[in-house]
Amino acid sequence: MDHRDTAPETAPEAAIVIGAGMGGLASAIRLAAMGLAVTVVDTCDVPGGKARALPSAAGPVDAGPTVLTMRAEFDALFALAGQRLDDHVTLIAQPILARHWWKDSPTLDLFADHAANIEAINSFAGPREAAAFAHFDAQAQGLLAAFDAPVMRAAKPDLAAIARTAVRHPRLWPALLPGMSLERLLKLHFRDPRLVQLFARYATYVGGRPRHAPGVLALIWRAEAAGVWAVAGGMHSLAAALARLAESMGVRFHYATQARRIVTQGGRVTGVQIEGGRTLPCRHCVFNGDPAALTAGLLGDAARSAIAVTTTRPRSLSAFVWAFAATPHGADLTHHNVFFTDDPKAEFGPIGRGQMPEKPTLYLCAQDRTPLPPQGLERFEIILNAPAGALPPSDEEHQCYQRTFPRLKAFGLTFSPNPQAHTLTTPTDLARLYPASEGAIYGRSPEGLMAAFQRPTARTRLPGLVLAGGGAHPGAGVPMAALSARHAAEAIRQDRISASTSAPTATHGGISTGSAKTARARFR
């Protein structure tokens, strides 16, 4: 629904959210629950941000995130409006977290049940590796507990609190040592290279390379092991449900509308100018886009210095994304599948040099297997890791096809009909869809021991401007974007309290960027 012709946003406590991604939608809901008059502006004609979908013969197919964890964050959003998530979206708990494939090897399923994982790994790699997994699992659980409150749920990461926790739990020390990469940490646990490769893969979930990402990212395994849900219809269905919830709370949406600049007066935000020259007055602005758009000046000069450039660089990984409908033949798929390369150096080596991986690992989501497959056409998403930034000129579509589907055929998996080039989104496309991102889909790189402490927080240097989304603290991923909205809303709540002793002033001035597109088309 488009409310561009409704009454003007003149409430003294108006808030504008730029971007209708997961972080922007969650922010809008939280601000509406606080009593603010909220308007969301997005260049696309549907909500979702990176939770985008493309058309197919079997219906809209996800071309963005597919893994939903930490569902309690979304239960909480619906509860703010006195609603139940289950009344609006069908979430299907996945007993099999993922099926893992190697050439000339049995597959390995991992589960939401700890005992089932011990049994599966014992059958797959023997009792020694099953015992190693038990130790790794406990360490990962400890890391998650240590980082949850002082990092993910804190407005600003508290290094001292982490240090105090580590002192009380010596088993966490190895993961926190300087220079301890995730890959190196896993090699301390496992002798089977397949298990090292499997759990090292979690670095890519937030845009890092296993050999360079810190060992603390082992905690991602425990976040996933706590529960994975499939969204009936696809992840974009969750975004649509959040938008409907926001509308029911009075939030107004301006779709197919680009934010041109953030307007300031007296050193603080007073409005957002949209295309056509109209300014929407506000006291609070949430930017739900890549924070690099601020430092690039896409939101104007006043916002350019709102955050430090170092909080957005270096960039995370990008991706090649296939999204299509076909009838599969051969391999016994589950909802989430990972087909591992037999040469990790041929994947991450080229990525480190800014090139397409020669032998990529392939993540495949069989979107309609929840859990049983439908008859006939199914919707699929396949993701290959890639570097951010400009790739060397090449026939990207042809090269990517050759490095995807012949490799899957070697695992016994084929599709009918064969996916066509128009079903592929490249890093170049992603750079166009998300301004200033350079194609990076996870914001700042997670590589380096202190990377978690170097992302921009919700609060910026520009009073009235806060950040939400995967590019801000606490990081990338659908649940993290929802958590970022908590921090954004809390920053605004505190500002309202501090300003309550004096009357707010809303005057007009000047400053710009567009929010992320959700379809494969030129950024408007």
N, C-alpha and C positions, 0 to 999 in steps of 0.2 A: 504494500500500500504506500502511496506517495502523498504526503501531506503538504506539498509546496504551497498550496493555496489556502491553508488554514490561517488562523489568527497569528499575528506576529509574535515572536518570542520576546516579550518585554518584561517578564518577571524579574525582579531584582536579584533573585537567586537562580537565574537561568544557567544551565550548563550545556555546552556543545561538545559532542563526541565526534571526532573526525575519524571515520573508519568503522565499518560494521563487521569487523572480524570478531573472533570469540572474546578477546579482551575488551573490545569496544562494546559489544552487546552486554557482557557481564557488568561492565562499568555503568552502562545506561540503566540497567535494572537496579543496581545498588544505589545509584544517585536518585532514581525515582522513588525508591523506598525511603530515602532520607527527606523527601518532600521537595526536591528540586524540580524545576521545569526543564526537562531534558529533550534535546534535539540531536539526532544522529544524522551526519552527512556522509554519503559514500558515493563514489563514482560509478559503482555497479548498480544494476537494477534489482539485485537480490542480496541478502545478507550472507556473511560467511567468511569474507577475507580469504585467507589461504585454505580454508575449508571449502574449496570451490568444487564445482561439478561441471562436467561436459555432457552434452547430449549423446545418446547412443540408441541403437535399435531396441535395447532392453530397458530404456529409461535413463535418467541422469546417473552418471557414474562418477564416483569420487575421483578427484585429481589432486587431492591434498592429503591431510592427515587421515589415518584410518584407525589408529589405536586409541581407545578411550580407557583411561585409568582414573582413579581418584573420583569416582562418580559422586561422592559426597559433596564435592564442590558445586555440582550442578543441582543436586537435591536442595542445597542451601539456597540457591538462586530462586528456585520455584517457591520455596518456603517463605521467602520475603514477601511474596504476593498471596500467601495463604493457599498455594497450589501444590500439587504433587507432580513431580517429574514424570512418574509412570502414567499419569493421566494424559500426557501430551506427547511423549516419545516412548517408543518401545526399545528398551535396552535388553540385550540378550547376553547373559553371562557366558563366557567362553571357557569351558573346562580345559580345552587345549589352548594354551597361550600361543603357541606357534609350532609348526612342523619344520624341521631343519633337514636339509638335503645336502649330501656330498656325493660326488661321483665315486662309484665303486665302494659304496659304504651303505650300511643300513641308515634309514632315517631316524631322527630322534625327536620325539614329542616332549615338550615341557608343559607342565600343568600348574594350575592354581593351588594344587595340593602338594605339600612338601614330601609326604611319604611316597606319593606317586612319582615324584621327580627322582628320589633316591633309587627307587626300583627301576625306573627307566634308564638312568645313567649306569646303574649296576649291570643291566642287561646289555647296554650299548658299549661300555668301556671297561667294565670290571669293578670289583669291590674297592680297589684303591682309589679310583676316580670318583666313585660314589661317596667315599669318606671325604675326599678332597672337596667335593661339592658341598657337603654338609658344613665344612669349615668355612668355605667361601660364602655360603648362604648366610651363615651367622654373622660373618664380618660385614656383609652388605646390609643386613638388617640393622646392625649397630651403626653403620654410617648413615643410614636413612634416619634413624632416631636422633643421631647427633646433629644432623643438618636440618631437620624438619623445622623445629621451632626457631633456632637462632639464624637460619638462613632463609629457607623458603617462605616461612610465615612471618618473618620479620621485615619491617619496612626497609631496613638496611642491614646487610649481613653483619653479624656480631662475631668477629674472629675470636675475641676473648672467651665467649661462651663455648665456642667449639673447642678451644684449647683446654678449658676446664673439663669438658666432657671427655676429651682424649686422655687427660691425666687419669681419670677414673676408670677408663677402659683401654688398657694397653693393647688389646688385640686390634684396635683401630690404627695404631701408630704406623704400621707399614704402608697403609694406603695414603697417609698424610705426609710421608717423607718427600722432601724436595727431589724432583726428578723421577718420582715413581709414577710411571705411566700406567694406564689401565692394562695394556698388554703385558707389561713387565710384572704387575701385580698378579695377573692371572697365571703367569708362568711360575710364580712362587707356589701356586695352589695345584695346578694341573700339569700332568705329563702328556696327556693326549692333546695333540695340536688342534684337533677338531673342537674340543671344549674351550680351549683358549680362543679360537676363532669365533666361536658362538658367543661367548660372553663379552668378548672385546667389541662385538658388533654394537653394543649399547652406546658406545661413544658416538656412533653415527646418528643415533636417535636425536642428538642435540647438535649435530653438525660438526663433529670432530673426527680425527683419525686416531685409531686405537694406540698407535705408537707415540702419539704426541699429547693425547688427552690425559688428564690426571686420573690417578687410581680411584679417587673418591667417586668417580662416575659409576663405580660398581653398584652404588645405591639405586641406580635406575632399574636394575634387575629386581630389587625387592619391591619397588613401586609397582612394577608390572606383575610380579608374583602375587601381590595383594588383590589382584582382580583385573581382568580385561573384559570389556563389554563391546559387543557389536551394536551399532545403531541401525535399526531396521530402516531401510531406504537409503542409508549412507550417512556419513558424518554431516553432510550439508543439511540433512533433515533436523539435526540437533540445532544447527544455527537458525534454521527457519522457525523452530519452536521457541527459541530464545527471543527472536524478534517479535513473534506474536505475543509472548509474555510481556515484553517491554511495552508494546502497544497497548495491551490491556491495562498497564499501569500509567498510561498517559504519555508515554514517550512518542515523539513525532519523528518520522524518518523522511529525509530528503534523499531518495535514491537517484541515480544517474545525475548526480550533482557534484561538481568538484569544488573543494575548498581551495580558494586562491591564496589567502593570507590570513594570518592571525593579526588581529587589530589590537593595538596597545595604546594606553594613555597613562602618563604618570608612572611608567615603569611596571605596569601590570596589564594583564589581559582584560580587554573590554568587549571583544567580539570576534567573529570569524566572518570574513568576506568570502562569499561564494561566487561562482561564475555568474556573469551578468551584472556584477557590481553591488549586489545587495549585501548588506552586512547584518548578520544575526547577532544582536547584543547578548553578551553573557559575562558572568563574573568568573566562571570556571570553564576550562577547556581540557578535554582529555584527548591526547593524540594517540590513536591506535594504528600506527603505521610503523615502518622501519625507522628507528630513531636517527639513522643516518640522514634521513630527509631533513631533519632540523639543521644539522651542521652543514648540509649542502645548500642551505638557503631556500629550500623549496617552500618553506612556510614563512619566508620573509626574514628581514635583517634582525628584527627583535628576537626571533626564535633561534637564529643561527648560533647564538652563544648560550642557549639555554642549557646545553650539556657539553661536556668536553668531547673532542673528537676521539680521544683514546677510549671512550666508553663504547664506541661503535666499531673499532678496528683492533685487530685484523678481522676479516670476514669469515663466517662459517662456510660449510660446504653448501653447494647447490645440488641440483638433481636433474636427471632426465626422467620424465614421468609419462608412461603410457596409460591411457584410460579408454577402454573400448569394451564392446560386447562381442562375444563369440561363443561357440560351442567347444569345450576343451576335449581333448582325447589323450588318454594315456595315464599320466601320473595321478595318484590318489591325493587330491588336494584337501586342505582344511581351510578355514577362513584366512589365517595368516601363515605364510610360507616364506622360507628363506632358502634360496639356492646358492650355496657358497662357491666362490671361486676356488680352484685348486692351487692358486698362486696369489696370495694377498699382495705380494710386492708388485704384481702386474696390475693391481687395482689402485693401491694408495701411492705407489711410486709416480705414475703419470698424473694423478690428482695433485700431488705435491708440486709437480712441474707445470700445473695449469692446463693439463690435457685430459681428454676423455680417457677413462680407464680402459686398458686393453682387455682385461679379463675381469669384468665386474662381478661382484656378488649381486644377486637379483632378489629384491623383496617383491612378493606377489600377494596381493589381497584378492581372494575370491569372494567378492562382496556379498554375493547371494547365498553363500554356504553358512547358514546360521541355524543348525549345523548342516542340514541335508541340502544337496544341490538341487536346483530346479531342473525341469526338463527343458532341453533346448538351450537357447541363448542365456549366457550368464554375463555379469558385469565384472571386469577385472581392472585392477590398477597394478602396474609394475613400476618400481622405482630403482634407478641406478644412481649411486653417488657420483657427484661431479664437482669440479672446482667452481668457486664463484669467480666473477670477472669475465672478461672477454676471452673466449676460446679462439685458438687459431682458426682462420677461415677454412671451412671444410664442408663436405656434404654431411652435415650432422645427422640428418634423418636416416640416410642410408647406412652410415657407420653404426649408429645406435641400433638400428634394426639387426645388423649383422652380429652385433655383440650381445643381443638379447635373445632373439628367437631361435637361432641355430644352437645356442647354449642350452636353452630350455629343451630343445629337441633331444639333446644328448642325455637329458634326464628322463626322456620318454614323454615329454609334454609338447603337444601341438595344438593349434587353434584353427577353427574353421568358422568364418573366413579369416584370412591373415589380416592382422591389424594394418591400417593404412597410415601414411605419414601424418595426416591431419589429426590423428589421435595422440600425437606426441607433443608434449610441452618440453622445450629445451631450456637450459640456463639463460639463453638470450631472451626467450619469451618471458621467463620469470623476472628478468631484469626490467623488462618493459611493463609487466603487470604491477610490480611493486617498486615505485620510484625510489631511487638512491640505494636500492638493495644490492645492486650489481649481480643479482641472481641468487644471492645468499638467502636461504629460506629459514635460517635459525638466528639471524641477527649477528651479534658478535661471536667470534670463535670461542669454543669452550676450552681450547688448548692452552696449557700452562697451568701451573699450580694455583695461581691466584685469579684465574679467569672468572670464577663465580663471584668474586668481589669487585670486578671491574665493569660489569654491565651498568647501564644507567638505572637508577632507582626511579620510583614513581615521581618523586618530587624533583623539579628542575630549578634552575637559577631564575627563571622567569615566573614571578608570582602569578598564580592563576592557571599555569600550564602544568599538567601532570601527564605521565606516560602510562600506557597499559598495552599489553600484548606480548608476543613471544620475543620481541627484541629488547624488552625491558626486564628488570628483575622480577621474578626469580629465574626466568629463562624460557626456553622454547618448549613447545608442546601444548596440546589443548588444555590439560589441567593446569599447567603453569600459567597460561594466559588467563585462565579464570582466577587464579591466585593473584595475578598482577592487578586485577580489577579490585580486589580487596584492598591492596595497598593504595591504589589510586583514590578509591572512595574514602579511605581513612585519611589520606592527606587533605582532601577537600573538607572532610568533616572537621579536622583540626583547624583548618584555615577559617572556617565559618565560626568556630568557637572563638578564635583569637580576634576576629573582626567584629564580634557581637557587641563590643563596647562603643563602636563608632559606626555611623551610617555608611553603607557602601555607596560608591560612586560609579556610575556607568557612563563614561564618555567615550568618544569614538576617535580612533586614529588609524594607523595603517599597517599591514604585513602579510607565507603561503606554502601548501603542497596538496596534492591529491591523495586520497586514501587508496588502498590496494584494490585492484580490479579482481574479479573472481571468475572471469571467463577469458578464453584465449582470444583476445582482441587488442587493438592498440589502446594504450592508456589515454583516456580522454581528459 
